[in-house]
Amino acid sequence: MSGTTGSVRGRRLTHRLLQLYGGLVLYGVSSALLVRSGLGLEPWNVLHQGLSEQTGLSMGLVLTLVGAGVLLLWIPLRQRPGLGTVSNVVVIGAAMDMTLAVLPDAEGLPLRIGAMVGGIVLNGLATGLYIAARFGPGPRDGLMTGLHRVSGLSIRLVRTFLEVAVVATGFVLGGSLGVGTVLYALAIGPLAQFFLRRFAIPGVGGGSTVVASGPPGQAILRR
């Protein structure tokens, strides 16, 4: 009986690891699609692109460095990273850079719109995959929930403040802000919730990684 239980747990762990890393890789691919669309990026990548423009570093490397810096802010907030947290910092940036290296800019409005829509939908799918694996929140999620806990402010207010700050800073630095940014903000919550339910692994517990309060359809699940 114990052998059967151990075998089931082993298969479940393998399933979770594949789901975690598959989701993180697809997240990087989805971000690259949004870059190539030229129609606007998700909020944090507006900042990453702006910093990339100013430093000459690749967007994926900037994403990794910013993620590592955000993770350091967890220390005074007494947040505990998981495997998914550390993997988030490393894998997404690498996957994004590898995709950008082989994916050209979308030419013509139909292709640009297709890249934008595909990137947003794939981002929601990827978010559902890696969050449902339950290996810990992404560094930016943990920053939001940690600030919420120590400040007493609502999660939605903390998230709004942080994302307005990073979008504004990124835009000033040269990041791409456009219709894709707005559509992403409106669509990512419902998409992530939809895919999170589809990829939930039976028997795997863990705390919620929802970082914006509100009705289920409006909750925002972010890395």
C-alpha positions in Angstrom: 0.0 0.0 0.0 2.8 2.4 0.9 4.6 1.6 -2.3 1.5 2.4 -4.3 1.1 5.7 -2.4 4.7 6.6 -3.0 4.4 5.8 -6.8 1.3 8.1 -7.0 3.1 10.9 -5.2 6.1 10.4 -7.5 4.0 10.7 -10.6 2.2 13.7 -9.2 5.5 15.4 -8.4 6.7 14.8 -12.0 3.4 16.1 -13.3 3.8 19.3 -11.2 7.4 19.9 -12.2 6.6 19.5 -15.9 3.6 21.8 -15.5 5.8 24.4 -13.6 8.6 24.5 -16.1 6.3 24.2 -19.1 4.3 27.2 -17.8 7.3 29.3 -17.2 8.8 28.6 -20.7 5.5 29.4 -22.3 5.3 32.6 -20.2 8.6 33.7 -21.7 7.3 32.9 -25.2 4.1 34.8 -24.7 6.0 37.9 -23.5 8.2 37.7 -26.6 5.1 37.6 -28.8 3.9 40.8 -27.2 7.2 42.4 -27.8 7.2 41.4 -31.5 3.6 42.7 -31.9 4.8 46.2 -31.2 1.3 47.0 -29.8 2.2 47.3 -26.1 3.5 45.0 -23.3 2.3 43.7 -20.0 3.0 46.2 -17.2 6.2 44.8 -15.7 7.7 44.2 -19.2 7.1 47.9 -20.0 9.7 48.5 -17.3 11.9 45.7 -18.5 11.9 47.0 -22.0 12.7 50.5 -20.9 15.6 49.4 -18.8 16.8 47.3 -21.7 16.7 50.3 -24.0 18.8 52.3 -21.5 21.3 49.7 -20.6 21.8 47.7 -23.8 21.1 44.5 -22.0 18.6 42.0 -23.4 15.0 42.1 -22.1 15.2 38.6 -20.7 18.4 39.4 -18.8 16.8 42.6 -17.4 13.7 40.6 -16.4 15.9 38.2 -14.6 17.9 40.9 -12.8 14.8 42.8 -11.8 13.2 39.6 -10.6 16.3 38.9 -8.5 16.2 42.4 -7.1 12.5 42.1 -6.2 13.3 38.8 -4.5 15.8 40.5 -2.3 12.9 42.8 -1.1 11.2 39.7 0.3 13.8 39.5 3.1 12.6 42.5 5.2 9.0 41.4 4.3 9.8 37.9 5.7 8.4 36.1 2.6 9.6 32.6 1.9 10.4 31.7 -1.7 9.7 28.3 -3.2 11.1 26.3 -6.1 8.6 28.1 -8.4 9.8 31.5 -7.1 13.4 30.9 -7.9 12.6 29.1 -11.2 10.4 32.1 -12.2 13.4 34.5 -12.0 15.6 32.3 -14.1 13.4 30.5 -16.7 11.1 33.2 -18.0 13.9 35.6 -18.9 15.9 32.8 -20.7 12.8 31.6 -22.6 12.0 35.1 -23.6 15.5 35.9 -24.9 15.6 32.6 -26.8 12.2 33.3 -28.4 13.2 36.9 -29.4 16.4 35.5 -31.0 14.4 33.5 -33.5 11.1 35.4 -33.8 11.1 38.4 -36.1 9.0 41.5 -35.7 5.4 41.0 -36.9 4.9 42.8 -40.2 1.6 44.3 -41.1 -1.4 45.1 -38.8 -3.1 41.6 -39.1 0.1 39.8 -38.0 0.7 42.3 -35.2 -2.8 41.9 -33.9 -2.4 38.1 -34.1 0.8 38.2 -32.2 -0.7 40.5 -29.6 -3.8 38.3 -29.1 -1.8 35.1 -29.2 0.6 36.5 -26.6 -2.1 37.5 -24.2 -4.0 34.2 -24.5 -0.8 32.2 -24.2 0.2 34.3 -21.2 -3.0 33.4 -19.5 -2.5 29.7 -20.3 1.1 29.8 -19.0 0.0 31.6 -15.8 -2.6 28.9 -15.1 -0.1 26.1 -15.7 2.7 27.3 -13.4 0.4 28.6 -10.6 -1.6 25.4 -10.5 1.6 23.5 -10.0 1.8 25.2 -6.6 5.6 25.6 -6.1 5.4 29.1 -4.7 4.5 32.5 -6.1 6.5 34.6 -8.5 8.8 37.3 -7.0 6.4 40.1 -7.9 3.4 38.3 -6.4 5.3 37.8 -3.2 6.2 41.5 -3.1 2.6 42.5 -3.5 1.3 40.1 -0.8 4.1 40.9 1.5 3.5 44.7 1.2 -0.2 44.0 1.8 0.6 42.0 5.0 2.9 44.6 6.5 1.1 47.8 5.4 -2.5 46.7 6.0 -3.5 48.1 2.6 -5.7 46.1 0.3 -4.0 43.8 -2.2 -5.7 45.5 -5.0 -4.5 48.9 -3.9 -0.9 47.6 -3.5 -1.0 45.9 -6.9 -2.4 49.0 -8.6 0.3 51.3 -7.0 3.1 49.0 -8.0 2.0 48.4 -11.5 1.2 52.1 -12.2 4.7 52.9 -10.9 6.5 50.3 -13.1 4.4 51.2 -16.2 5.1 54.9 -15.7 8.8 54.4 -15.1 9.1 52.0 -18.0 7.3 54.3 -20.4 9.6 57.2 -19.5 12.6 54.9 -20.1 11.3 54.0 -23.5 9.1 50.9 -22.9 6.3 50.1 -25.2 2.8 51.2 -23.9 -0.2 50.6 -26.1 -3.4 48.9 -26.8 -1.8 45.5 -25.9 -1.1 46.8 -22.4 -4.7 47.8 -21.8 -6.1 44.5 -23.3 -3.7 42.5 -21.2 -4.8 44.2 -18.0 -8.5 43.5 -18.9 -8.0 39.9 -20.1 -5.3 38.3 -17.9 -7.5 37.9 -14.8 -10.4 35.9 -16.5 -7.9 34.0 -18.7 -5.7 33.0 -15.8 -8.7 31.9 -13.7 -10.0 29.9 -16.6 -6.8 28.0 -17.2 -6.0 27.7 -13.5 -9.2 25.7 -13.1 -8.3 23.5 -16.1 -4.8 22.7 -14.9 -5.5 22.3 -11.2 -3.9 19.1 -9.9 -6.2 17.0 -7.7 -4.8 16.4 -4.2 -2.3 19.3 -4.3 -2.9 21.8 -1.5 -1.4 25.2 -1.0 -2.2 28.8 -0.4 -3.9 30.9 -3.0 -1.8 33.0 -5.3 -4.5 35.4 -6.2 -3.1 38.9 -5.9 -6.1 41.1 -6.6 -9.4 40.8 -4.7 -12.8 40.9 -6.3 -15.2 38.5 -8.0 -13.5 35.4 -9.3 -13.7 36.5 -12.9 -11.9 39.7 -12.1 -9.1 38.3 -9.8 -5.7 38.9 -11.3 -3.1 36.1 -11.1 0.3 37.4 -11.8 3.9 36.2 -11.7 
